[in-house]
Each structure stands twice: as C-alpha cells, then as structure tokens.
Amino acid sequence: MKLTIINQIKELILKIIYWHPHRTGKIVFCRPRGGLNDMLCQIEKCRIYAIKSNRDLWVDTSLSGLHDCLGNYFEPSKVFNFGSPIKKLCNDSSCFPECLTHKLDSYEADWDSSIMNFVDKETRNPLTFDFNAHYDESVLLHEQCGGGDYSIKTLALLQLKQDIKHKIKHIIENLGRYDSIHIRNTDYTTDYKYFFDKLKDKINSKVVVCTDDFNCQQYAKEFWGSKLVVIHNVPDMAGLPLHEFKATDQYTLNLEVLIDLFVLASSENFYSCITNQGVASGFALLAESLRSNPKIIKKLIN
C-alpha cells in the first residue's frame, strides 16, 4: 500500500473537516498490545478517532511488545504524546469504560479468549470503546491488540532518534546489495526448512534472515553458509514470541527489531511466507508496506 499524494490529501481533508479552534482537554488513552505491527495499527485507530473527536492522544507502549516508551526510539511527536497521562488526570475525571473510573492507575488487564482480546480483570468489560460513537467522558481508554495493513500510516508520521537513524543507515549501506528472508516461528510457526529449500536457487549472493526463533537462525547459518550475513544473534526465548518476551536489555532487543524492519524493507528481494496457521506475520506485512514506500524509508533514516 503506497502512501500516495491521494492518501496525503485525504489526511489533510480529514484534519480540515474536523478542525477545531479550541482544544477540549479530553483524552484518548491508547495502550496498544501485541507486536510492532499490532501496536502501530492500534495507535492509528486511536489517532483518527482523536482527530475526529478533538481529543488529545496519549500512547503508552509500556504494556505492548515493546515493553518500553516509544519516546526512547522516536523523536517527540506532534501527532500524539508519548507515555501515560494518569499523573496529569484529576481523580474525578470521568472515564470510559465506566468500570475504570478512579481506577486508571490500578486496574488489571486480562486476556479473554472468547473475544480474543483484553478485558478488565475484575468486571470482564472489554478495554476499549466504540470508535463510531461520541462520548462525553474526559478519558477514553483503548487497550487492545490486532493488526492489519495500516500500521505504515503511523510509522510514516514518526521520526527515529538520531543515533538509531545513523546506526540503521550504516548497517544498510555496509550490506550493499542483498536479499532478505523473514521467518516467524514462535507463536505462529513456519516450515522454514522447506521454505529455505524453495528459495535456494533464487538467492545468488548475500542474504539476511530475520527471525524471532533462535533455532531457525542456527539452522540458517548452516543452510546458507557464507551467503548469510548475521546482523545480530537472536536470543533463545524458549518459544515465546518477541512481544511476550521481556529481555534483560529491552532497549537493545527493540533496537534489533527496528533494524530488522528496515533491513527487510531495504533489500533487493524480500521473501516471506504464510505461517502454518494460515496467516501472514504482521511484522512481514509491515516490512512489505515499508518496502513499497521508499519515501518513508528515506524520511526515517536519511
């Protein structure tokens, strides 16, 4: 999906239609869950709603697969605030879901398999609101996971920190021409041995394999031999997906995820496959979207 001039015009029209001379001071409090693609998709949903409802958007990614604040990786944003507004809110601020009124700093989220998303542990109410409805409450909380192909729209509005930008650019420039492969093999699994066999005759020179699976990386080293370029080693997470694994050095792990994303998006040829569960990896979708938008890559790392 290319963010063409038409998309940019639509964005401008949206802001013009819903422009307000005064801020209400009301808040959309987004606490996205899941991996990087899910996180960006949930932020995008809240961003559009915040524009339409004349609310300030706060994004707290400490509970997401990032396990950290976005502000440690991206420059301050004009689009939304990094972190939590809880300390800024009055105790009497009205909230939706209503069960969280006076409990924004103490509620517990729980996974509900019946709706495949997060609910308030005590009341079992979904931790979200109706994006097509109007609310008078001061704070609207949205703490959900869920992916798609619109994560690129949020990424396009961000700007990497200078040191991260230079590091990614340096790695890509040193790689020269190369192909890339993405393998997800934790919560979703892939027959990567079969997939490597299918690609064997297509990879002529250098290849980078980005994966969340320690065993897959070890096999790739044997299979691809001197053709393989290893940018960083994947930790042994005992089968946990990256977004559920909390590292001792979370910053470095997150940085490696961002490096993987741009390495995949900047390759000459990019290969990914549908998982054994019949779905595409959200990370691969994000990499493909970024790869289809070279202007966004240029904006982010140049």
C-alpha positions as CSV (number, residue, x, y, z in Angstrom):
1,M,0.0,0.0,0.0
2,K,1.7,3.2,-1.1
3,L,1.1,6.4,0.7
4,T,0.5,8.4,-2.4
5,I,-0.4,12.1,-2.8
6,I,-4.1,11.0,-2.7
7,N,-3.6,9.5,0.7
8,Q,-1.8,12.7,1.9
9,I,-4.7,14.8,0.5
10,K,-7.2,12.6,2.3
11,E,-5.3,13.1,5.6
12,L,-5.3,16.9,5.0
13,I,-9.1,16.9,4.3
14,L,-9.7,14.9,7.4
15,K,-7.9,17.5,9.5
16,I,-9.7,20.3,7.8
17,I,-13.1,18.8,8.3
18,Y,-12.6,18.1,11.9
19,W,-10.5,21.2,12.7
20,H,-11.4,23.0,16.0
21,P,-10.2,26.4,17.1
22,H,-10.0,25.3,20.8
23,R,-8.9,22.1,22.4
24,T,-11.3,20.2,24.7
25,G,-8.6,18.9,27.0
26,K,-10.3,15.5,26.7
27,I,-8.1,12.4,26.1
28,V,-7.9,9.2,24.1
29,F,-5.5,7.0,26.2
30,C,-4.1,4.3,23.9
31,R,-2.3,1.3,25.5
32,P,-1.6,-0.9,22.5
33,R,-0.9,-4.6,22.9
34,G,0.9,-7.1,20.7
35,G,3.9,-6.8,18.5
36,L,5.2,-3.8,16.5
37,N,2.6,-4.1,13.7
38,D,-0.3,-4.5,16.1
39,M,0.9,-1.6,18.2
40,L,1.1,0.8,15.3
41,C,-2.3,-0.3,14.0
42,Q,-4.0,0.3,17.3
43,I,-2.3,3.7,17.6
44,E,-3.6,4.6,14.1
45,K,-7.1,3.7,15.0
46,C,-6.9,6.0,18.1
47,R,-5.2,8.7,16.2
48,I,-8.0,9.1,13.7
49,Y,-10.6,9.0,16.4
50,A,-8.7,11.7,18.4
51,I,-8.7,14.0,15.3
52,K,-12.4,13.5,14.8
53,S,-13.4,13.9,18.4
54,N,-11.0,16.8,19.1
55,R,-9.2,14.9,21.8
56,D,-5.5,14.7,22.8
57,L,-3.9,11.4,22.2
58,W,-1.6,9.7,24.7
59,V,0.2,6.5,23.8
60,D,1.6,4.3,26.5
61,T,3.5,1.3,24.9
62,S,5.0,0.0,28.2
63,L,2.5,-2.9,28.1
64,S,3.0,-3.7,24.4
65,G,5.6,-6.0,22.9
66,L,8.0,-3.0,23.1
67,H,7.9,-3.1,26.9
68,D,9.2,0.4,26.8
69,C,8.3,4.0,25.8
70,L,8.2,4.9,22.1
71,G,9.9,8.1,23.1
72,N,13.2,6.2,23.6
73,Y,13.3,5.4,19.9
74,F,11.4,8.2,18.2
75,E,11.7,12.0,18.4
76,P,8.9,13.9,20.2
77,S,5.7,13.7,18.1
78,K,3.3,16.5,17.1
79,V,0.7,13.8,16.5
80,F,0.5,12.3,20.0
81,N,2.1,12.3,23.4
82,F,4.4,9.5,24.5
83,G,3.7,7.9,27.8
84,S,0.8,8.0,30.3
85,P,-1.4,10.9,31.3
86,I,-2.5,9.3,34.5
87,K,-0.5,11.6,36.8
88,K,-1.9,14.6,34.9
89,L,-5.5,13.5,35.4
90,C,-7.8,14.6,38.2
91,N,-9.1,11.8,40.4
92,D,-12.7,12.8,39.5
93,S,-12.1,12.6,35.7
94,S,-14.9,10.6,34.1
95,C,-13.8,7.6,32.1
96,F,-15.0,5.0,29.6
97,P,-15.1,2.1,30.1
98,E,-17.0,3.3,33.1
99,C,-15.6,0.4,35.2
100,L,-12.2,2.2,35.1
101,T,-13.4,5.5,36.7
102,H,-11.0,6.2,39.5
103,K,-9.1,3.0,38.6
104,L,-6.9,4.0,35.7
105,D,-3.8,3.6,37.8
106,S,-4.8,0.3,39.4
107,Y,-7.0,-1.8,37.0
108,E,-5.6,-5.1,35.7
109,A,-6.0,-6.2,32.1
110,D,-6.7,-9.9,31.4
111,W,-6.8,-11.9,28.1
112,D,-10.3,-13.1,27.2
113,S,-10.2,-16.0,24.7
114,S,-13.9,-15.5,23.9
115,I,-13.3,-12.1,22.2
116,M,-9.5,-12.8,21.6
117,N,-8.6,-9.5,23.3
118,F,-8.1,-7.7,26.6
119,V,-10.7,-7.1,29.3
120,D,-10.8,-5.6,32.8
121,K,-9.9,-8.5,35.1
122,E,-12.5,-7.6,37.7
123,T,-15.6,-6.8,35.6
124,R,-14.7,-8.6,32.3
125,N,-15.6,-5.5,30.3
126,P,-13.5,-5.0,27.1
127,L,-10.9,-2.4,27.5
128,T,-12.0,-0.2,24.6
129,F,-14.8,2.0,23.3
130,D,-16.9,2.3,20.1
131,F,-14.9,4.2,17.5
132,N,-18.1,5.2,15.8
133,A,-19.7,6.8,18.9
134,H,-19.5,10.1,20.7
135,Y,-18.6,10.2,24.4
136,D,-18.8,12.9,27.0
137,E,-16.3,11.3,29.3
138,S,-13.0,13.0,29.9
139,V,-10.9,9.9,29.2
140,L,-11.4,7.1,26.7
141,L,-9.2,4.1,27.2
142,H,-8.2,1.6,24.5
143,E,-6.1,-1.4,25.4
144,Q,-6.3,-3.9,22.7
145,C,-4.2,-5.9,20.2
146,G,-4.9,-6.5,16.5
147,G,-3.1,-6.0,13.3
148,G,-3.7,-5.1,9.6
149,D,-2.0,-3.2,6.8
150,Y,-2.5,0.4,8.1
151,S,0.4,0.4,10.6
152,I,2.5,2.2,8.0
153,K,0.4,5.3,8.3
154,T,1.5,5.8,11.9
155,L,5.1,4.9,11.1
156,A,5.2,7.5,8.4
157,L,4.4,10.2,10.9
158,L,7.3,9.3,13.2
159,Q,11.0,10.2,13.1
160,L,13.7,8.0,14.5
161,K,16.2,9.2,17.1
162,Q,19.4,10.5,15.5
163,D,21.6,7.7,16.9
164,I,19.2,5.0,15.9
165,K,18.8,6.5,12.4
166,H,22.6,6.6,11.9
167,K,23.0,3.0,13.1
168,I,20.4,1.6,10.8
169,K,21.6,3.6,7.8
170,H,25.2,2.5,8.5
171,I,24.2,-1.2,8.6
172,I,22.2,-1.0,5.3
173,E,24.9,0.9,3.5
174,N,27.5,-1.7,4.5
175,L,25.3,-4.5,3.4
176,G,25.3,-3.3,-0.2
177,R,23.1,-5.4,-2.5
178,Y,21.4,-8.3,-0.7
179,D,18.2,-10.4,-0.4
180,S,16.2,-10.8,2.8
181,I,14.0,-13.5,4.3
182,H,11.6,-13.2,7.2
183,I,10.7,-16.2,9.3
184,R,8.2,-16.2,12.2
185,N,8.4,-19.3,14.2
186,T,7.2,-18.8,17.8
187,D,3.5,-18.3,18.5
188,Y,3.0,-18.7,14.7
189,T,5.1,-21.4,13.2
190,T,6.7,-21.8,9.8
191,D,8.2,-24.8,8.0
192,Y,11.4,-22.8,7.4
193,K,13.5,-25.7,6.2
194,Y,11.1,-26.3,3.3
195,F,10.9,-22.6,2.7
196,F,14.7,-22.3,2.5
197,D,14.8,-25.2,0.1
198,K,12.3,-23.4,-2.2
199,L,14.5,-20.2,-2.1
200,K,17.8,-22.0,-2.6
201,D,18.2,-21.3,-6.3
202,K,16.8,-17.7,-6.0
203,I,19.5,-16.4,-3.6
204,N,22.6,-15.7,-5.7
205,S,24.8,-13.8,-3.3
206,K,24.1,-12.2,0.1
207,V,21.1,-13.0,2.2
208,V,19.9,-11.7,5.6
209,V,17.5,-13.9,7.6
210,C,15.4,-12.0,10.1
211,T,13.6,-14.3,12.6
212,D,12.2,-14.4,16.1
213,D,13.4,-18.0,16.6
214,F,16.9,-18.9,17.9
215,N,16.8,-22.4,16.3
216,C,15.8,-21.0,12.9
217,Q,18.8,-18.7,13.0
218,Q,21.1,-21.6,13.9
219,Y,19.7,-23.6,11.0
220,A,20.1,-20.7,8.6
221,K,23.8,-20.4,9.5
222,E,24.3,-24.0,8.4
223,F,22.0,-23.9,5.4
224,W,23.1,-20.6,3.8
225,G,26.7,-20.8,4.9
226,S,28.9,-18.0,3.5
227,K,25.9,-16.3,1.8
228,L,24.3,-15.5,5.2
229,V,25.0,-12.1,6.8
230,V,24.2,-12.2,10.5
231,I,23.4,-8.7,11.8
232,H,22.7,-9.8,15.4
233,N,22.1,-13.0,17.2
234,V,18.5,-14.0,18.2
235,P,18.1,-14.7,21.9
236,D,16.7,-18.1,22.9
237,M,13.2,-17.2,24.1
238,A,12.1,-20.7,24.8
239,G,9.3,-20.5,22.2
240,L,7.9,-17.2,23.4
241,P,7.1,-14.6,20.7
242,L,9.1,-11.4,20.8
243,H,6.1,-9.3,22.1
244,E,5.7,-11.6,25.1
245,F,9.5,-11.9,25.9
246,K,10.9,-9.4,28.3
247,A,14.6,-9.0,27.9
248,T,17.2,-8.0,30.4
249,D,18.2,-5.4,28.0
250,Q,14.9,-4.4,26.4
251,Y,16.3,-1.3,24.6
252,T,18.8,-3.4,22.6
253,L,16.2,-6.0,21.7
254,N,13.8,-3.3,20.5
255,L,16.6,-1.7,18.5
256,E,17.3,-5.0,16.9
257,V,13.7,-5.3,15.9
258,L,13.8,-1.9,14.3
259,I,17.0,-2.8,12.5
260,D,15.4,-6.0,11.1
261,L,12.4,-4.0,9.9
262,F,14.5,-1.6,7.8
263,V,16.9,-4.3,6.6
264,L,13.9,-6.3,5.3
265,A,12.4,-3.2,3.7
266,S,15.6,-2.1,2.1
267,S,16.6,-5.4,0.5
268,E,16.7,-6.0,-3.3
269,N,14.4,-9.0,-2.9
270,F,12.2,-9.8,0.1
271,Y,10.8,-13.2,0.9
272,S,8.2,-14.2,3.5
273,C,5.6,-16.9,3.7
274,I,2.3,-17.7,5.2
275,T,2.6,-19.4,8.6
276,N,1.4,-22.9,9.3
277,Q,-1.7,-21.3,10.9
278,G,-2.6,-19.8,7.6
279,V,-1.9,-16.2,8.4
280,A,0.8,-13.8,7.5
281,S,3.1,-12.4,10.1
282,G,2.2,-8.8,11.0
283,F,5.9,-7.9,11.0
284,A,6.3,-9.2,7.5
285,L,3.2,-7.1,6.4
286,L,4.8,-4.0,7.9
287,A,8.1,-4.7,6.2
288,E,6.4,-5.1,2.9
289,S,4.4,-1.9,3.4
290,L,7.6,0.0,4.2
291,R,9.4,-1.6,1.3
292,S,6.6,-0.3,-1.0
293,N,7.1,3.2,0.3
294,P,10.7,4.1,-0.2
295,K,10.0,7.8,0.5
296,I,9.1,6.8,4.1
297,I,12.3,4.9,4.4
298,K,14.2,7.9,3.2
299,K,12.4,10.2,5.6
300,L,13.0,7.9,8.6
301,I,16.7,7.1,8.1
302,N,18.2,10.0,6.0
